[in-house]
Amino acid sequence: MALTNFIPAVYAASTMAALETALAYGAPGFTNRDYEGEVTEFGGSVVINTVADPTIENYTPYTAMTGGNASTSPQTMNIDQKKVWSLDIDDVDRAQARDDQDFVSKVSARAAHLLAKTADSYVAGLMAAAVTPGAEVTVDAAAEAYDLLVDLRTQLSQNDVPIEGRWVIVTPAFHGWLLKDPRFVSSGDALGGTTRSSGVVGQAAGFTVLESNQVPNGPGAGAGKLVIAGHSLATTYADQVTKVEAIRLPDKFVDRLRGLHVYGAKVVRPTCLAARDVIGV
């Protein structure tokens, strides 16, 4: 093998780390990773049990309680997505690279970015299918953008969604409207540039606001975008970079780098999501 510094285990871990930092809808904190350890290979599934609420009743001294049996409602998350990346490196081109290991690291990072975009679109699509956005709304002013977030906040509160950990993912254009509203600027700037480098662009109306180009299209006829807000309780996501390899092609002076990413997701609590079909962003 020409890539003498290539260590599959090391690069698999590196690709996975880069993948997580590039995710939006599937990012830790935006979905839960409770079943991450269950993923091994494509084609598996994870059975998720949701425990029923306990019974609340009045207590009368010396009187037996009615009680309630602990019951679960199983849901299955299929690990049914598989994506691969590959890149051929000719010996002539490789000879011009000063450091094989650095070169492969950059290739792996770029692969992770592209895999993340694909996975994000998949998770966003599942969320979009699980939520009812209501009538289309138009946002063409800063105040309207912020007020829309307040409406999403109200809906989540009415559904008893925990306040801590709420998020909303918006388009760059929607974020642009927010930047013109002093209510967002005064609170959003508190996060600073370090946090924003991962896609988080501020705090507004009780949400962590994240900007993404993977915001799905709205279901209406107005070519809107579906701005989704929620909590990590809504969706579970699990993925694994199961293979990263470098192989020598038999009929060329070429090394092929390739990797396999398997994942699955499921919206397990749709009431922990809220959305609006927004025109103008």
Backbone as CSV, one residue per row, in Angstrom:
resi,resn,N_x,N_y,N_z,CA_x,CA_y,CA_z,C_x,C_y,C_z
1,MET,0.848,-1.194,0.000,0.000,0.000,0.000,0.877,1.234,0.000
2,ALA,0.635,2.148,-0.909,1.472,3.327,-1.033,1.271,4.305,0.110
3,LEU,0.043,4.369,0.661,-0.221,5.322,1.745,0.231,4.688,3.057
4,THR,1.534,4.760,3.318,2.103,4.058,4.459,1.671,4.635,5.795
5,ASN,1.247,5.899,5.817,0.834,6.518,7.077,-0.658,6.364,7.354
6,PHE,-1.366,5.681,6.468,-2.811,5.577,6.607,-3.162,4.551,7.682
7,ILE,-3.872,4.994,8.724,-4.313,4.112,9.804,-5.837,4.168,9.830
8,PRO,-6.538,3.121,9.365,-7.995,3.188,9.238,-8.710,3.625,10.505
9,ALA,-8.331,3.086,11.673,-9.036,3.424,12.911,-8.924,4.904,13.226
10,VAL,-7.755,5.470,12.989,-7.545,6.883,13.273,-8.390,7.742,12.353
11,TYR,-8.398,7.436,11.077,-9.139,8.265,10.138,-10.637,8.068,10.249
12,ALA,-11.075,6.889,10.663,-12.504,6.697,10.897,-12.967,7.611,12.018
13,ALA,-12.202,7.698,13.073,-12.556,8.571,14.190,-12.536,10.028,13.772
14,SER,-11.560,10.412,12.969,-11.463,11.793,12.519,-12.633,12.176,11.642
15,THR,-13.024,11.295,10.757,-14.158,11.571,9.881,-15.432,11.724,10.692
16,MET,-15.600,10.891,11.701,-16.798,10.970,12.526,-16.857,12.296,13.267
17,ALA,-15.744,12.740,13.818,-15.721,14.005,14.543,-16.070,15.163,13.624
18,ALA,-15.510,15.187,12.453,-15.801,16.263,11.504,-17.249,16.224,11.075
19,LEU,-17.813,15.041,10.940,-19.199,14.901,10.517,-20.133,15.549,11.521
20,GLU,-19.901,15.331,12.802,-20.777,15.883,13.825,-20.728,17.401,13.854
21,THR,-19.562,17.975,13.667,-19.477,19.432,13.726,-20.159,20.079,12.540
22,ALA,-20.340,19.345,11.433,-20.959,19.923,10.244,-22.464,19.737,10.214
23,LEU,-23.014,18.894,11.068,-24.440,18.638,11.058,-25.231,19.810,11.623
24,ALA,-26.481,19.932,11.196,-27.393,20.918,11.775,-28.573,20.165,12.386
25,TYR,-29.439,19.610,11.538,-30.602,18.885,12.039,-30.198,17.642,12.833
26,GLY,-29.123,17.008,12.445,-28.688,15.807,13.143,-27.641,16.058,14.203
27,ALA,-27.358,17.317,14.507,-26.291,17.640,15.456,-26.675,17.247,16.881
28,PRO,-25.689,16.857,17.685,-25.965,16.596,19.101,-26.597,17.823,19.749
29,GLY,-27.661,17.613,20.513,-28.392,18.713,21.111,-29.609,19.125,20.306
30,PHE,-29.596,18.834,18.999,-30.749,19.112,18.153,-31.560,17.836,17.936
31,THR,-30.869,16.710,17.921,-31.509,15.405,18.038,-30.863,14.716,19.221
32,ASN,-31.491,13.665,19.721,-30.837,12.917,20.792,-30.056,11.747,20.212
33,ARG,-29.025,11.350,20.908,-28.158,10.252,20.465,-28.234,9.083,21.446
34,ASP,-29.412,8.860,22.004,-29.557,7.856,23.055,-29.214,6.440,22.600
35,TYR,-29.296,6.196,21.288,-29.111,4.822,20.798,-27.902,4.704,19.878
36,GLU,-26.983,5.662,19.987,-25.803,5.682,19.126,-25.011,4.391,19.215
37,GLY,-24.880,3.851,20.415,-24.086,2.642,20.596,-24.692,1.398,19.990
38,GLU,-25.946,1.485,19.569,-26.614,0.319,18.991,-26.301,0.129,17.508
39,VAL,-25.700,1.132,16.877,-25.461,1.072,15.440,-24.175,0.323,15.158
40,THR,-24.250,-0.682,14.312,-23.042,-1.396,13.898,-22.933,-1.426,12.383
41,GLU,-23.925,-1.966,11.722,-23.892,-2.076,10.273,-25.243,-1.672,9.686
42,PHE,-25.232,-1.385,8.417,-26.466,-1.080,7.691,-27.411,-2.266,7.743
43,GLY,-28.695,-1.984,7.857,-29.699,-3.036,7.838,-30.219,-3.395,9.204
44,GLY,-29.624,-2.846,10.269,-30.106,-3.129,11.602,-31.263,-2.224,11.977
45,SER,-31.757,-2.403,13.163,-32.830,-1.561,13.672,-32.693,-1.460,15.180
46,VAL,-33.292,-0.418,15.729,-33.280,-0.195,17.167,-34.727,-0.037,17.617
47,VAL,-35.157,-0.841,18.587,-36.499,-0.724,19.141,-36.453,0.254,20.304
48,ILE,-37.257,1.319,20.202,-37.272,2.380,21.203,-38.557,2.254,22.004
49,ASN,-38.430,2.072,23.304,-39.595,1.953,24.164,-39.866,3.274,24.869
50,THR,-41.076,3.787,24.727,-41.509,4.988,25.421,-42.369,4.571,26.607
51,VAL,-41.958,4.960,27.810,-42.666,4.559,29.028,-43.885,5.446,29.227
52,ALA,-45.015,4.833,29.566,-46.245,5.583,29.810,-46.113,6.416,31.081
53,ASP,-46.876,7.504,31.160,-46.866,8.357,32.347,-47.437,7.615,33.548
54,PRO,-46.917,7.880,34.753,-47.491,7.263,35.954,-48.859,7.862,36.272
55,THR,-49.629,7.131,37.062,-50.962,7.590,37.459,-50.855,8.582,38.609
56,ILE,-51.575,9.700,38.501,-51.666,10.679,39.584,-53.085,10.623,40.140
57,GLU,-53.219,10.422,41.456,-54.539,10.302,42.063,-54.532,10.872,43.477
58,ASN,-55.709,11.116,43.993,-55.836,11.574,45.369,-55.517,10.431,46.322
59,TYR,-54.957,10.797,47.472,-54.633,9.788,48.466,-55.601,9.899,49.636
60,THR,-56.188,8.779,50.002,-57.062,8.700,51.170,-56.433,7.751,52.174
61,PRO,-56.203,8.191,53.415,-55.580,7.318,54.417,-56.317,5.989,54.561
62,TYR,-55.566,4.920,54.657,-56.047,3.565,54.861,-56.837,3.013,53.671
63,THR,-56.714,3.678,52.547,-57.428,3.244,51.343,-56.422,2.844,50.265
64,ALA,-56.668,1.703,49.647,-55.742,1.218,48.619,-55.696,2.173,47.431
65,MET,-54.505,2.349,46.911,-54.341,3.179,45.721,-54.703,2.370,44.473
66,THR,-55.236,3.088,43.485,-55.592,2.409,42.232,-54.338,1.955,41.496
67,GLY,-53.370,2.839,41.420,-52.107,2.498,40.770,-52.269,2.326,39.266
68,GLY,-51.192,2.001,38.641,-51.202,1.802,37.194,-50.041,0.932,36.785
69,ASN,-50.264,0.079,35.841,-49.196,-0.803,35.371,-48.230,-0.046,34.471
70,ALA,-46.949,-0.270,34.682,-45.944,0.341,33.814,-46.053,-0.280,32.433
71,SER,-46.258,0.556,31.437,-46.391,0.044,30.083,-45.485,0.841,29.145
72,THR,-45.117,0.222,28.070,-44.254,0.888,27.099,-44.905,0.834,25.725
73,SER,-44.542,1.825,24.915,-45.016,1.877,23.537,-43.806,1.807,22.616
74,PRO,-43.568,0.657,21.979,-42.352,0.491,21.187,-42.431,1.172,19.821
75,GLN,-41.319,1.772,19.411,-41.157,2.308,18.068,-39.832,1.783,17.523
76,THR,-39.780,1.556,16.235,-38.571,1.004,15.630,-37.881,2.053,14.774
77,MET,-36.609,2.263,15.048,-35.784,3.120,14.208,-34.897,2.238,13.342
78,ASN,-35.085,2.316,12.047,-34.298,1.507,11.131,-33.003,2.217,10.747
79,ILE,-31.917,1.483,10.779,-30.632,1.996,10.308,-30.562,1.649,8.826
80,ASP,-31.287,2.434,8.025,-31.515,2.053,6.640,-30.869,2.989,5.625
81,GLN,-30.024,3.889,6.090,-29.332,4.802,5.182,-27.862,4.404,5.101
82,LYS,-27.351,4.312,3.886,-25.929,3.982,3.730,-25.353,4.857,2.622
83,LYS,-24.291,5.550,2.937,-23.632,6.425,1.969,-22.135,6.109,1.960
84,VAL,-21.550,6.186,0.771,-20.113,5.925,0.649,-19.441,7.119,-0.009
85,TRP,-18.169,7.266,0.275,-17.354,8.247,-0.436,-16.088,7.550,-0.904
86,SER,-15.560,8.018,-1.999,-14.318,7.435,-2.497,-13.556,8.477,-3.302
87,LEU,-12.264,8.317,-3.331,-11.402,9.217,-4.090,-10.155,8.467,-4.517
88,ASP,-9.831,8.546,-5.802,-8.626,7.904,-6.330,-7.474,8.899,-6.353
89,ILE,-6.299,8.444,-5.927,-5.103,9.293,-5.888,-4.009,8.608,-6.694
90,ASP,-3.650,9.211,-7.802,-2.583,8.667,-8.635,-1.229,8.934,-7.983
91,ASP,-0.285,8.000,-8.182,1.050,8.156,-7.595,1.729,9.444,-8.052
92,VAL,1.455,9.852,-9.277,2.067,11.082,-9.790,1.610,12.286,-8.984
93,ASP,0.301,12.349,-8.699,-0.222,13.451,-7.899,0.228,13.344,-6.451
94,ARG,0.261,12.108,-5.940,0.647,11.922,-4.546,2.091,12.326,-4.301
95,ALA,2.931,12.123,-5.322,4.347,12.462,-5.167,4.546,13.953,-4.941
96,GLN,3.580,14.750,-5.361,3.684,16.193,-5.195,3.150,16.673,-3.846
97,ALA,2.547,15.753,-3.100,2.064,16.102,-1.760,3.180,15.899,-0.760
98,ARG,3.386,16.862,0.093,4.489,16.791,1.050,4.227,15.795,2.176
99,ASP,2.953,15.602,2.494,2.623,14.776,3.654,1.387,13.948,3.333
100,ASP,1.557,12.626,3.198,0.429,11.749,2.916,-0.666,11.891,3.962
101,GLN,-0.255,11.904,5.242,-1.220,11.903,6.325,-2.048,13.185,6.318
102,ASP,-1.413,14.311,6.089,-2.124,15.580,6.042,-3.091,15.591,4.858
103,PHE,-2.660,15.047,3.741,-3.496,15.011,2.553,-4.743,14.177,2.795
104,VAL,-4.572,13.001,3.383,-5.704,12.121,3.640,-6.647,12.757,4.667
105,SER,-6.098,13.462,5.645,-6.940,14.132,6.637,-7.849,15.159,5.974
106,LYS,-7.307,15.898,5.025,-8.109,16.909,4.335,-9.183,16.263,3.473
107,VAL,-8.833,15.153,2.824,-9.824,14.439,2.022,-10.945,13.916,2.920
108,SER,-10.577,13.347,4.072,-11.574,12.813,4.999,-12.490,13.915,5.517
109,ALA,-11.917,15.075,5.814,-12.719,16.196,6.315,-13.718,16.657,5.264
110,ARG,-13.276,16.711,3.999,-14.191,17.124,2.935,-15.285,16.080,2.741
111,ALA,-14.923,14.807,2.834,-15.927,13.749,2.732,-16.941,13.870,3.856
112,ALA,-16.466,14.176,5.058,-17.365,14.323,6.197,-18.350,15.458,5.974
113,HIS,-17.876,16.555,5.407,-18.757,17.691,5.140,-19.874,17.303,4.168
114,LEU,-19.521,16.602,3.113,-20.515,16.210,2.111,-21.476,15.155,2.661
115,LEU,-20.958,14.227,3.474,-21.824,13.237,4.104,-22.802,13.909,5.062
116,ALA,-22.320,14.933,5.772,-23.173,15.633,6.730,-24.327,16.333,6.031
117,LYS,-24.053,16.945,4.888,-25.125,17.607,4.136,-26.201,16.599,3.739
118,THR,-25.766,15.421,3.311,-26.709,14.389,2.905,-27.532,13.902,4.098
119,ALA,-26.854,13.640,5.219,-27.559,13.171,6.418,-28.500,14.236,6.951
120,ASP,-28.074,15.496,6.901,-28.912,16.584,7.386,-30.206,16.695,6.589
121,SER,-30.094,16.566,5.269,-31.284,16.628,4.421,-32.245,15.497,4.755
122,TYR,-31.687,14.334,5.067,-32.512,13.181,5.429,-33.269,13.434,6.731
123,VAL,-32.553,13.900,7.763,-33.193,14.151,9.061,-34.209,15.293,8.940
124,ALA,-33.852,16.338,8.202,-34.778,17.452,7.998,-36.058,16.981,7.320
125,GLY,-35.928,16.073,6.360,-37.099,15.543,5.675,-38.016,14.766,6.597
126,LEU,-37.415,13.993,7.521,-38.231,13.258,8.489,-38.987,14.212,9.404
127,MET,-38.303,15.257,9.855,-38.965,16.247,10.710,-40.091,16.941,9.951
128,ALA,-39.829,17.310,8.699,-40.833,18.001,7.895,-42.073,17.133,7.708
129,ALA,-41.870,15.833,7.541,-42.993,14.928,7.332,-43.805,14.716,8.600
130,ALA,-43.188,14.957,9.762,-43.851,14.673,11.034,-44.575,15.871,11.634
131,VAL,-44.342,17.062,11.087,-44.890,18.277,11.684,-45.899,18.914,10.743
132,THR,-46.925,19.554,11.330,-47.940,20.253,10.548,-47.691,21.758,10.661
133,PRO,-47.289,22.417,9.567,-46.889,23.824,9.675,-48.042,24.817,9.671
134,GLY,-49.228,24.408,9.267,-50.325,25.359,9.166,-50.232,26.172,7.878
135,ALA,-50.949,27.300,7.855,-50.998,28.131,6.649,-49.654,28.790,6.384
136,GLU,-49.403,29.088,5.115,-48.177,29.782,4.735,-48.154,31.190,5.336
137,VAL,-46.965,31.639,5.692,-46.792,33.002,6.198,-45.676,33.665,5.397
138,THR,-45.747,34.963,5.266,-44.728,35.717,4.533,-43.909,36.545,5.509
139,VAL,-42.609,36.477,5.371,-41.700,37.292,6.194,-40.932,38.208,5.262
140,ASP,-41.209,39.502,5.364,-40.463,40.481,4.579,-40.082,41.689,5.414
141,ALA,-39.954,41.452,6.728,-39.514,42.504,7.644,-38.878,41.849,8.858
142,ALA,-37.954,42.559,9.495,-37.229,42.003,10.638,-38.177,41.638,11.774
143,ALA,-39.116,42.503,12.066,-40.036,42.254,13.167,-40.861,40.998,12.925
144,GLU,-41.225,40.755,11.668,-42.023,39.579,11.348,-41.233,38.295,11.597
145,ALA,-39.937,38.315,11.305,-39.104,37.137,11.539,-39.042,36.814,13.027
146,TYR,-38.796,37.825,13.838,-38.700,37.592,15.287,-40.049,37.157,15.848
147,ASP,-41.127,37.803,15.396,-42.457,37.453,15.893,-42.823,36.021,15.530
148,LEU,-42.350,35.532,14.382,-42.612,34.155,14.003,-41.955,33.190,14.995
149,LEU,-40.746,33.535,15.442,-40.090,32.692,16.442,-40.882,32.671,17.744
150,VAL,-41.454,33.805,18.104,-42.278,33.858,19.316,-43.493,32.949,19.176
151,ASP,-44.093,32.925,17.992,-45.245,32.049,17.758,-44.845,30.574,17.886
152,LEU,-43.674,30.219,17.357,-43.189,28.842,17.490,-42.931,28.502,18.952
153,ARG,-42.381,29.449,19.678,-42.142,29.242,21.106,-43.449,28.974,21.838
154,THR,-44.473,29.758,21.540,-45.771,29.588,22.192,-46.340,28.202,21.923
155,GLN,-46.232,27.735,20.686,-46.759,26.418,20.342,-46.043,25.316,21.112
156,LEU,-44.735,25.404,21.216,-43.989,24.387,21.965,-44.358,24.420,23.445
157,SER,-44.537,25.617,23.994,-44.918,25.726,25.408,-46.298,25.121,25.648
158,GLN,-47.206,25.319,24.712,-48.541,24.734,24.835,-48.497,23.218,24.773
159,ASN,-47.463,22.674,24.166,-47.288,21.218,24.082,-46.419,20.669,25.211
160,ASP,-46.127,21.526,26.213,-45.326,21.112,27.384,-43.916,20.669,27.018
161,VAL,-43.358,21.245,25.970,-41.975,20.946,25.594,-41.043,21.675,26.561
162,PRO,-40.031,20.991,27.092,-39.117,21.661,28.019,-38.519,22.930,27.435
163,ILE,-38.402,23.951,28.261,-37.860,25.231,27.807,-36.366,25.125,27.527
164,GLU,-35.656,24.462,28.406,-34.210,24.317,28.240,-33.911,23.389,27.070
165,GLY,-33.084,23.851,26.144,-32.673,23.012,25.026,-33.481,23.195,23.760
166,ARG,-34.325,24.202,23.703,-35.088,24.436,22.473,-34.193,25.043,21.390
167,TRP,-34.475,24.692,20.151,-33.683,25.185,19.018,-34.596,25.531,17.853
168,VAL,-34.080,26.317,16.941,-34.756,26.594,15.685,-33.700,26.702,14.594
169,ILE,-33.974,26.137,13.428,-33.034,26.160,12.310,-33.641,27.006,11.200
170,VAL,-32.888,28.007,10.764,-33.405,28.979,9.797,-32.478,29.059,8.588
171,THR,-32.986,29.642,7.524,-32.191,29.866,6.328,-31.285,31.080,6.521
172,PRO,-30.244,31.241,5.699,-29.423,32.459,5.773,-30.247,33.729,5.582
173,ALA,-31.251,33.688,4.703,-32.085,34.871,4.475,-32.908,35.206,5.714
174,PHE,-33.439,34.184,6.380,-34.197,34.413,7.612,-33.278,34.990,8.687
175,HIS,-32.075,34.441,8.763,-31.099,34.975,9.721,-30.794,36.428,9.411
176,GLY,-30.735,36.765,8.133,-30.498,38.150,7.745,-31.572,39.083,8.271
177,TRP,-32.829,38.646,8.232,-33.899,39.467,8.805,-33.707,39.629,10.309
178,LEU,-33.336,38.540,10.988,-33.139,38.614,12.437,-32.033,39.603,12.806
179,LEU,-30.983,39.652,11.981,-29.863,40.550,12.271,-30.276,42.017,12.211
180,LYS,-31.416,42.300,11.593,-31.896,43.670,11.514,-32.832,44.027,12.671
181,ASP,-33.093,43.047,13.542,-33.984,43.278,14.680,-33.144,43.421,15.945
182,PRO,-33.230,44.539,16.649,-32.409,44.743,17.843,-32.677,43.725,18.935
183,ARG,-33.851,43.129,18.949,-34.135,42.112,19.964,-33.252,40.892,19.776
184,PHE,-32.947,40.561,18.529,-32.064,39.432,18.261,-30.606,39.811,18.444
185,VAL,-30.216,40.957,17.932,-28.824,41.377,17.991,-28.354,41.517,19.429
186,SER,-29.209,42.059,20.281,-28.807,42.287,21.672,-28.601,40.991,22.435
187,SER,-29.365,39.940,22.070,-29.203,38.654,22.753,-28.284,37.715,21.992
188,GLY,-28.361,37.779,20.647,-27.579,36.842,19.836,-26.091,37.058,19.943
189,ASP,-25.653,38.322,20.138,-24.228,38.590,20.203,-23.578,38.019,21.451
190,ALA,-24.366,37.640,22.434,-23.789,37.139,23.679,-23.049,35.827,23.489
191,LEU,-23.361,35.079,22.419,-22.714,33.789,22.215,-21.294,33.923,21.711
192,GLY,-21.030,34.962,20.956,-19.672,35.181,20.479,-19.331,34.362,19.253
193,GLY,-18.194,34.702,18.658,-17.770,34.096,17.406,-17.427,32.636,17.511
194,THR,-16.945,32.164,18.669,-16.555,30.768,18.795,-17.741,29.848,18.593
195,THR,-18.855,30.169,19.229,-20.041,29.336,19.083,-20.575,29.414,17.663
196,ARG,-20.517,30.587,17.066,-21.089,30.769,15.741,-20.341,29.974,14.678
197,SER,-19.101,29.624,14.937,-18.333,28.899,13.932,-18.927,27.534,13.630
198,SER,-19.736,26.990,14.542,-20.353,25.683,14.315,-21.724,25.794,13.682
199,GLY,-22.125,27.013,13.323,-23.424,27.198,12.688,-24.432,27.877,13.578
200,VAL,-24.196,27.878,14.900,-25.084,28.572,15.820,-24.869,30.067,15.660
201,VAL,-25.958,30.798,15.465,-25.822,32.222,15.163,-26.413,33.115,16.241
202,GLY,-26.933,32.546,17.305,-27.435,33.397,18.374,-28.535,32.748,19.173
203,GLN,-29.123,33.549,20.054,-30.262,33.141,20.863,-31.393,34.123,20.607
204,ALA,-32.613,33.604,20.477,-33.763,34.479,20.272,-35.028,33.770,20.714
205,ALA,-35.882,34.478,21.448,-37.185,33.976,21.873,-37.076,32.624,22.583
206,GLY,-35.989,32.414,23.293,-35.801,31.161,24.016,-35.223,30.032,23.200
207,PHE,-34.817,30.317,21.959,-34.241,29.294,21.086,-32.747,29.514,20.892
208,THR,-32.022,28.415,20.739,-30.714,28.473,20.107,-30.964,28.484,18.608
209,VAL,-30.470,29.501,17.929,-30.748,29.685,16.506,-29.560,29.185,15.694
210,LEU,-29.840,28.297,14.756,-28.799,27.740,13.914,-29.151,28.005,12.456
211,GLU,-28.170,28.414,11.690,-28.350,28.712,10.266,-27.921,27.523,9.419
212,SER,-28.718,27.183,8.412,-28.398,26.030,7.579,-28.929,26.227,6.167
213,ASN,-28.224,25.673,5.204,-28.708,25.644,3.825,-29.538,24.404,3.534
214,GLN,-29.744,23.558,4.557,-30.505,22.329,4.369,-31.946,22.468,4.827
215,VAL,-32.408,23.690,5.091,-33.803,23.894,5.478,-34.701,23.376,4.354
216,PRO,-35.651,22.474,4.668,-36.459,21.864,3.596,-37.478,22.841,3.020
217,ASN,-37.943,22.526,1.832,-38.998,23.314,1.214,-40.309,23.112,1.959
218,GLY,-41.111,24.168,1.991,-42.418,24.065,2.612,-43.393,23.307,1.734
219,PRO,-44.496,22.828,2.301,-45.468,22.037,1.533,-46.417,22.878,0.694
220,GLY,-46.448,24.205,0.906,-47.394,25.051,0.191,-46.973,25.357,-1.225
221,ALA,-47.816,26.105,-1.911,-47.574,26.422,-3.317,-46.729,27.669,-3.499
222,GLY,-46.361,28.322,-2.411,-45.656,29.599,-2.514,-44.151,29.517,-2.513
223,ALA,-43.591,28.332,-2.715,-42.132,28.145,-2.748,-41.475,28.660,-1.479
224,GLY,-42.099,28.344,-0.341,-41.554,28.758,0.944,-40.569,27.747,1.496
225,LYS,-39.969,28.105,2.615,-39.064,27.219,3.345,-39.690,26.857,4.693
226,LEU,-39.481,25.618,5.110,-40.085,25.137,6.345,-39.140,25.400,7.518
227,VAL,-39.426,26.446,8.272,-38.627,26.776,9.443,-39.120,25.911,10.597
228,ILE,-38.258,25.032,11.078,-38.627,24.056,12.108,-37.953,24.424,13.428
229,ALA,-38.744,24.393,14.489,-38.236,24.578,15.849,-38.540,23.317,16.636
230,GLY,-37.762,23.070,17.683,-38.033,21.863,18.442,-37.094,21.658,19.606
231,HIS,-37.034,20.415,20.008,-36.222,19.988,21.149,-35.634,18.633,20.798
232,SER,-34.511,18.304,21.403,-33.862,17.026,21.084,-34.717,15.820,21.452
233,LEU,-35.721,16.009,22.312,-36.613,14.905,22.648,-37.416,14.440,21.448
234,ALA,-37.558,15.293,20.440,-38.422,14.972,19.304,-37.870,13.861,18.434
235,THR,-36.592,13.894,18.168,-35.999,13.034,17.138,-34.770,12.327,17.674
236,THR,-34.679,11.058,17.377,-33.465,10.319,17.720,-32.702,10.003,16.439
237,TYR,-31.397,10.064,16.537,-30.526,9.884,15.371,-29.324,9.065,15.800
238,ALA,-28.937,8.139,14.972,-27.764,7.326,15.268,-27.003,7.088,13.978
239,ASP,-25.694,7.216,14.056,-24.884,6.979,12.861,-23.533,6.412,13.242
240,GLN,-22.838,5.932,12.242,-21.525,5.342,12.456,-20.765,5.346,11.139
241,VAL,-19.529,5.776,11.194,-18.631,5.572,10.062,-18.033,4.190,10.269
242,THR,-18.582,3.197,9.576,-18.232,1.808,9.876,-16.954,1.356,9.204
243,LYS,-16.598,1.989,8.084,-15.386,1.563,7.387,-14.695,2.766,6.757
244,VAL,-13.402,2.832,6.911,-12.568,3.757,6.157,-11.354,2.964,5.698
245,GLU,-11.127,2.905,4.387,-10.095,2.029,3.843,-9.258,2.739,2.789
246,ALA,-8.057,2.251,2.612,-7.216,2.633,1.479,-6.810,1.342,0.778
247,ILE,-7.139,1.231,-0.508,-6.813,0.018,-1.245,-6.004,0.385,-2.487
248,ARG,-5.195,-0.563,-2.947,-4.396,-0.380,-4.150,-5.130,-0.976,-5.331
249,LEU,-5.394,-0.176,-6.364,-6.072,-0.690,-7.545,-5.105,-1.556,-8.342
250,PRO,-5.579,-2.699,-8.836,-4.664,-3.659,-9.476,-4.147,-3.228,-10.843
251,ASP,-4.876,-2.379,-11.555,-4.489,-2.064,-12.928,-4.044,-0.618,-13.117
252,LYS,-3.790,0.086,-12.010,-3.342,1.470,-12.074,-2.344,1.739,-10.953
253,PHE,-1.573,2.805,-11.113,-0.724,3.266,-10.015,-1.546,4.244,-9.172
254,VAL,-2.557,3.679,-8.557,-3.552,4.504,-7.883,-3.949,3.870,-6.551
255,ASP,-4.038,4.715,-5.521,-4.634,4.323,-4.239,-6.048,4.871,-4.192
256,ARG,-6.970,4.072,-3.728,-8.356,4.513,-3.576,-8.685,4.620,-2.088
257,LEU,-9.101,5.814,-1.682,-9.619,6.021,-0.333,-11.132,5.898,-0.391
258,ARG,-11.708,5.221,0.578,-13.154,5.082,0.578,-13.656,4.893,2.007
259,GLY,-14.890,5.284,2.227,-15.483,5.153,3.546,-16.971,4.886,3.449
260,LEU,-17.526,4.301,4.501,-18.944,3.949,4.556,-19.569,4.585,5.788
261,HIS,-20.667,5.299,5.573,-21.408,5.958,6.647,-22.821,5.380,6.677
262,VAL,-23.210,4.779,7.806,-24.563,4.241,7.953,-25.272,5.001,9.064
263,TYR,-26.574,5.215,8.888,-27.301,5.975,9.898,-28.801,5.759,9.761
264,GLY,-29.503,6.207,10.760,-30.959,6.170,10.754,-31.479,7.205,11.727
265,ALA,-32.714,7.593,11.566,-33.337,8.582,12.456,-34.822,8.313,12.520
266,LYS,-35.451,8.818,13.566,-36.900,8.667,13.705,-37.429,9.790,14.589
267,VAL,-38.533,10.381,14.168,-39.227,11.358,15.005,-40.106,10.572,15.969
268,VAL,-39.743,10.577,17.243,-40.449,9.767,18.239,-41.461,10.588,19.035
269,ARG,-41.293,11.911,19.062,-42.251,12.785,19.755,-42.556,13.984,18.847
270,PRO,-43.476,13.836,17.914,-43.777,14.928,16.982,-44.253,16.202,17.660
271,THR,-44.875,16.076,18.846,-45.369,17.269,19.535,-44.242,18.146,20.063
272,CYS,-43.016,17.635,20.017,-41.861,18.434,20.422,-41.262,19.199,19.245
273,LEU,-42.000,19.252,18.134,-41.605,20.036,16.965,-42.721,21.024,16.628
274,ALA,-42.325,22.155,16.066,-43.273,23.134,15.550,-42.648,23.747,14.297
275,ALA,-43.456,24.149,13.347,-42.908,24.649,12.087,-43.857,25.651,11.455
276,ARG,-43.273,26.484,10.573,-44.046,27.404,9.754,-43.504,27.352,8.322
277,ASP,-44.404,27.347,7.362,-44.058,27.400,5.951,-43.887,28.893,5.610
278,VAL,-42.642,29.308,5.451,-42.327,30.737,5.383,-41.948,31.136,3.957
279,ILE,-42.649,32.092,3.402,-42.357,32.650,2.086,-41.498,33.902,2.274
280,GLY,-40.506,34.033,1.420,-39.662,35.230,1.468,-38.309,35.002,2.092
281,VAL,-38.013,33.751,2.441,-36.710,33.472,3.036,-36.011,32.325,2.276
